[in-house]
């Protein structure tokens, strides 16, 4: 393959697709997300998404949290959080209540149905995670997730710097 020439420069430039191993990381991330979502639907649930499961799990551990706090803890934007909470509320998995100490603040609670769904899905989620990471050693899991955390932290700093 011939080296590319920058239009403003007469010196050939290296093809980043060939020299940078991170070049296709977004393609890999997209593919991994597609496959994980497809596996979720087959193994865990076609009705409750992984994001909805995350909200149910969070409310099980931290009942009475506000929608805003749940979104912040689960890295969800306001619109997505509202959509997920509305869906869970319509299905009867979550109740929205006014905070006893601050009537302007709404808090969320699991319903008995929501707790039952969480109880039924939790072993399936554990199975999916175990199968997804089956070929990883314990050390590989830590390195993989640590690398993801490192990249997330760096990208968050970039976003803040550009704001």
C-alpha positions as a Markdown table, in Angstrom:
| # | Residue | x | y | z |
|---|---|---|---|---|
| 1 | Unk | 0.0 | 0.0 | 0.0 |
| 2 | Unk | 1.3 | 3.4 | -0.9 |
| 3 | Unk | 1.8 | 5.9 | 1.9 |
| 4 | Unk | -0.8 | 8.7 | 1.9 |
| 5 | Unk | 0.3 | 12.2 | 1.3 |
| 6 | Unk | -1.2 | 15.0 | 3.4 |
| 7 | Unk | -2.7 | 17.7 | 1.1 |
| 8 | Unk | -0.9 | 20.4 | 3.0 |
| 9 | Unk | 2.4 | 18.5 | 3.2 |
| 10 | Unk | 4.5 | 16.8 | 0.6 |
| 11 | Unk | 5.8 | 14.2 | 3.1 |
| 12 | Unk | 4.1 | 10.8 | 3.1 |
| 13 | Unk | 2.3 | 10.0 | 6.3 |
| 14 | Unk | 1.9 | 6.5 | 7.8 |
| 15 | Unk | -1.4 | 4.8 | 7.5 |
| 16 | Unk | -2.7 | 4.8 | 11.1 |
| 17 | Unk | -4.9 | 1.8 | 10.4 |
| 18 | Unk | -1.7 | -0.2 | 9.9 |
| 19 | Unk | 0.5 | 1.3 | 12.6 |
| 20 | Unk | -1.9 | 2.1 | 15.5 |
| 21 | Unk | -3.4 | -1.0 | 17.3 |
| 22 | Unk | -6.1 | 1.2 | 18.8 |
| 23 | Unk | -7.4 | 2.3 | 15.4 |
| 24 | Unk | -10.5 | 0.0 | 15.3 |
| 25 | Unk | -11.3 | 0.1 | 19.0 |
| 26 | Unk | -14.7 | 1.7 | 18.4 |
| 27 | Unk | -15.6 | -1.0 | 15.9 |
| 28 | Unk | -14.6 | -3.6 | 18.5 |
| 29 | Unk | -16.5 | -1.8 | 21.2 |
| 30 | Unk | -19.6 | -1.6 | 19.0 |
| 31 | Unk | -19.3 | -5.3 | 18.1 |
| 32 | Unk | -18.8 | -6.3 | 21.8 |
| 33 | Unk | -21.9 | -4.3 | 22.8 |
| 34 | Unk | -24.0 | -5.9 | 20.0 |
| 35 | Unk | -22.9 | -9.4 | 21.0 |
| 36 | Unk | -23.4 | -8.7 | 24.7 |
| 37 | Unk | -26.9 | -7.3 | 24.0 |
| 38 | Unk | -27.8 | -10.3 | 21.9 |
| 39 | Unk | -26.5 | -12.7 | 24.6 |
| 40 | Unk | -28.5 | -10.8 | 27.2 |
| 41 | Unk | -31.7 | -11.2 | 25.2 |
| 42 | Unk | -31.0 | -15.0 | 24.8 |
| 43 | Unk | -29.8 | -15.8 | 28.3 |
| 44 | Unk | -31.3 | -13.2 | 30.6 |
| 45 | Unk | -34.4 | -11.4 | 29.3 |
| 46 | Unk | -35.9 | -10.1 | 26.1 |
| 47 | Unk | -38.2 | -7.8 | 28.3 |
| 48 | Unk | -35.8 | -6.3 | 30.8 |
| 49 | Unk | -32.7 | -4.7 | 29.4 |
| 50 | Unk | -29.3 | -4.7 | 31.1 |
| 51 | Unk | -29.8 | -1.0 | 31.9 |
| 52 | Unk | -33.2 | -1.7 | 33.5 |
| 53 | Unk | -31.6 | -4.5 | 35.4 |
| 54 | Unk | -29.0 | -2.1 | 36.7 |
| 55 | Unk | -31.7 | 0.3 | 38.0 |
| 56 | Unk | -33.5 | -2.6 | 39.7 |
| 57 | Unk | -30.3 | -3.8 | 41.3 |
| 58 | Unk | -29.4 | -0.3 | 42.4 |
| 59 | Unk | -32.8 | 0.3 | 44.0 |
| 60 | Unk | -32.5 | -3.1 | 45.7 |
| 61 | Unk | -29.3 | -2.0 | 47.4 |
| 62 | Unk | -30.2 | 1.7 | 47.8 |
| 63 | Unk | -34.0 | 2.1 | 48.2 |
| 64 | Unk | -35.4 | 5.6 | 48.1 |
| 65 | Unk | -32.8 | 7.1 | 45.9 |
| 66 | Unk | -33.8 | 10.0 | 43.6 |
| 67 | Unk | -34.0 | 9.5 | 39.8 |
| 68 | Unk | -31.1 | 12.0 | 39.4 |
| 69 | Unk | -28.9 | 10.1 | 41.8 |
| 70 | Unk | -29.6 | 6.8 | 40.2 |
| 71 | Unk | -28.7 | 8.3 | 36.8 |
| 72 | Unk | -25.4 | 9.7 | 38.2 |
| 73 | Unk | -24.4 | 6.4 | 39.8 |
| 74 | Unk | -25.2 | 4.4 | 36.7 |
| 75 | Unk | -23.6 | 6.8 | 34.2 |
| 76 | Unk | -27.0 | 7.5 | 32.5 |
| 77 | Unk | -28.0 | 10.9 | 31.1 |
| 78 | Unk | -31.3 | 12.5 | 32.3 |
| 79 | Unk | -33.3 | 11.5 | 29.2 |
| 80 | Unk | -32.2 | 7.9 | 29.3 |
| 81 | Unk | -32.8 | 7.7 | 33.1 |
| 82 | Unk | -36.3 | 9.1 | 32.7 |
| 83 | Unk | -37.1 | 6.7 | 29.9 |
| 84 | Unk | -35.9 | 3.6 | 31.9 |
| 85 | Unk | -37.7 | 4.7 | 35.1 |
| 86 | Unk | -40.9 | 5.3 | 33.1 |
| 87 | Unk | -40.7 | 1.9 | 31.5 |
| 88 | Unk | -40.1 | 0.2 | 34.9 |
| 89 | Unk | -42.9 | 2.2 | 36.5 |
| 90 | Unk | -45.4 | 1.2 | 33.7 |
| 91 | Unk | -44.5 | -2.5 | 34.2 |
| 92 | Unk | -45.1 | -2.2 | 37.9 |
| 93 | Unk | -41.4 | -2.8 | 38.9 |
| 94 | Unk | -40.8 | 0.6 | 40.4 |
| 95 | Unk | -42.9 | 3.1 | 42.3 |
| 96 | Unk | -42.2 | 6.9 | 42.3 |
| 97 | Unk | -42.9 | 8.6 | 45.6 |
| 98 | Unk | -42.4 | 12.1 | 47.0 |
| 99 | Unk | -39.6 | 12.4 | 49.5 |
| 100 | Unk | -41.0 | 12.8 | 53.0 |
| 101 | Unk | -38.3 | 15.5 | 53.8 |
| 102 | Unk | -38.5 | 17.4 | 50.5 |
| 103 | Unk | -41.8 | 17.3 | 48.6 |
| 104 | Unk | -40.0 | 18.6 | 45.4 |
| 105 | Unk | -37.8 | 15.5 | 45.3 |
| 106 | Unk | -39.1 | 12.2 | 43.9 |
| 107 | Unk | -37.6 | 8.9 | 45.2 |
| 108 | Unk | -37.9 | 5.5 | 43.7 |
| 109 | Unk | -38.7 | 2.2 | 45.4 |
| 110 | Unk | -38.8 | -1.4 | 44.1 |
| 111 | Unk | -42.2 | -3.0 | 44.1 |
| 112 | Unk | -42.7 | -6.6 | 45.2 |
| 113 | Unk | -43.0 | -7.4 | 41.5 |
| 114 | Unk | -39.7 | -5.6 | 40.7 |
| 115 | Unk | -38.0 | -7.5 | 43.5 |
| 116 | Unk | -39.3 | -10.8 | 42.1 |
| 117 | Unk | -38.1 | -9.9 | 38.6 |
| 118 | Unk | -34.7 | -9.0 | 40.0 |
| 119 | Unk | -34.6 | -12.3 | 42.0 |
| 120 | Unk | -35.4 | -14.3 | 38.9 |
| 121 | Unk | -32.9 | -12.5 | 36.6 |
| 122 | Unk | -29.9 | -12.3 | 38.9 |
| 123 | Unk | -28.7 | -15.9 | 38.5 |
| 124 | Unk | -29.1 | -15.5 | 34.7 |
| 125 | Unk | -27.0 | -12.3 | 34.8 |
| 126 | Unk | -24.3 | -14.2 | 36.7 |
| 127 | Unk | -24.4 | -17.0 | 34.2 |
| 128 | Unk | -24.0 | -14.5 | 31.3 |
| 129 | Unk | -21.1 | -12.8 | 33.0 |
| 130 | Unk | -19.4 | -16.1 | 33.7 |
| 131 | Unk | -19.8 | -17.3 | 30.1 |
| 132 | Unk | -18.7 | -14.0 | 28.7 |
| 133 | Unk | -15.5 | -14.0 | 30.7 |
| 134 | Unk | -15.0 | -17.8 | 30.6 |
| 135 | Unk | -11.7 | -17.5 | 28.6 |
| 136 | Unk | -10.3 | -14.8 | 30.9 |
| 137 | Unk | -8.0 | -15.7 | 33.8 |
| 138 | Unk | -8.7 | -13.8 | 37.0 |
| 139 | Unk | -5.7 | -11.6 | 36.2 |
| 140 | Unk | -7.0 | -11.0 | 32.6 |
| 141 | Unk | -10.4 | -9.9 | 33.9 |
| 142 | Unk | -8.8 | -7.3 | 36.3 |
| 143 | Unk | -6.5 | -6.0 | 33.5 |
| 144 | Unk | -9.3 | -5.8 | 31.0 |
| 145 | Unk | -11.7 | -4.0 | 33.3 |
| 146 | Unk | -8.9 | -1.8 | 34.7 |
| 147 | Unk | -8.0 | -0.8 | 31.1 |
| 148 | Unk | -11.6 | 0.1 | 30.4 |
| 149 | Unk | -11.7 | 2.2 | 33.7 |
| 150 | Unk | -8.5 | 3.9 | 32.6 |
| 151 | Unk | -9.9 | 4.8 | 29.2 |
| 152 | Unk | -13.2 | 6.0 | 30.7 |
| 153 | Unk | -11.4 | 8.3 | 33.1 |
| 154 | Unk | -9.2 | 9.7 | 30.4 |
| 155 | Unk | -12.2 | 10.4 | 28.1 |
| 156 | Unk | -14.1 | 12.0 | 30.9 |
| 157 | Unk | -11.1 | 14.3 | 31.5 |
| 158 | Unk | -11.0 | 15.1 | 27.8 |
| 159 | Unk | -14.7 | 16.0 | 27.8 |
| 160 | Unk | -14.3 | 18.2 | 30.8 |
| 161 | Unk | -11.3 | 20.0 | 29.3 |
| 162 | Unk | -13.2 | 20.7 | 26.1 |
| 163 | Unk | -16.3 | 22.0 | 27.9 |
